[in-house]
Structures are given as structure tokens and as C-alpha cells.
Amino acid sequence: MRLTIDTETDTYEQAIAAVQAAYGLRPAVPDAWRDAPAADPRPGPQDLADDALTGGWTDQLLFRLIASLAPGARAVLRRVTELGGTASYDDVQRYFAEHPSTPILPSTIGGTLTSVKAVQRRVGPDGGAPLLQRDERARRYQIADGLVAGLQRAFALADVRPDLLRGAPVAREP
């Protein structure tokens, strides 16, 4: 991204509005600035609902969580979400053992998913139950039913805005 502010002709308000627009913050543009950039038409996390789901989660919090995850953990969480919120350890391990874009060794899936807990402590609701439950007896991963739809919405936004995700490739200007 390239941003140019002319300190001799642009006002302080115009400069702030340009920076806000560049970062997708939907600025209130001063009326005096005729050449103001249009607001970013792409959806962002602010467009997701902030109504409480199960355990204090919201669509916005779920997006923040998946955006903060390392790509491997995000891919595993997406797979469990795609399977309706429940998947056996064996199914997940087989799926990622030879995955074309995100291969994960079966022995490292558990370690990969450790980051989900760590990120949840940072961005999740206070005192919330773990987003991704592990049932050691049944050897399966499970997500609460009330959160699967919210994760689907968060992943849909991630598909549209991969630039907001940790580990997403950043386009470079020539």
C-alpha cells in the first residue's frame, strides 16, 4: 500500500482521514476534502455481528481468533468446522498428512492445535470454555454447536479478506 500526504496542502483532518481509509477504518471524511478516497467497500470484522453466541463468543471474536492463529492451526480448525463441529483424531490426521497446501504430520496435530488455546486466552471471552474441545476417550475434536455457524461466518470473511490473517501473503508493490 502506498499513501501520499502533501503536508503543504492537506489539512491535518485530511491526513488522518487518508490514514484511516488506508487501514479500512471507515473514516468520517471532512466536507472540505473533495478528493477523499472512497471508503473501503470490502467487508471487515466490524461487519460481523457482536451479539453473544455460546459462552460469550461473538462472530467478531471468532474472526479475531482465526485471524490470530498460525496457518496450520487455522486450517485444522476450519476442517473441524467444515465437518459440522466434530471430527475424529484419525480423520483429521489423515486429512492433513497429505494435504496439498498445509501438510501437518500426524504426530504434530496436537501441538499445532495448542495455539488455539493460547490465542483464545488472549482474544476470547473471559472465562469462556475452550472453543475446540478434545475428548481423549472418544479421540475426537469438538466445537460447541452454537459456535459452528459463527465460525463458518468468520471463515467466509477470512476467504474474502485473507489480508487480515496472520501468515497471509502480503502483496508487494513493484
Salt bridges, closest charged atoms under 4 A:
ASP40 OD2 - ARG42 NH2 3.17
ASP47 OD2 - ARG26 NH2 3.08
ASP59 OD2 - ARG153 NE 2.55
GLU82 OE1 - ARG79 NH1 3.75
ASP90 OD1 - ARG139 NH2 3.41
ASP91 OD1 - ARG94 NH2 2.65
ASP135 OD2 - ARG140 NH2 3.80
GLU136 OE2 - ARG134 NH2 3.22
ASP159 OD1 - ARG78 NH2 2.73
ASP163 OD2 - ARG42 NH1 3.90
ASP163 OD2 - ARG161 NH2 2.83
GLU173 OE1 - ARG2 NH2 3.28
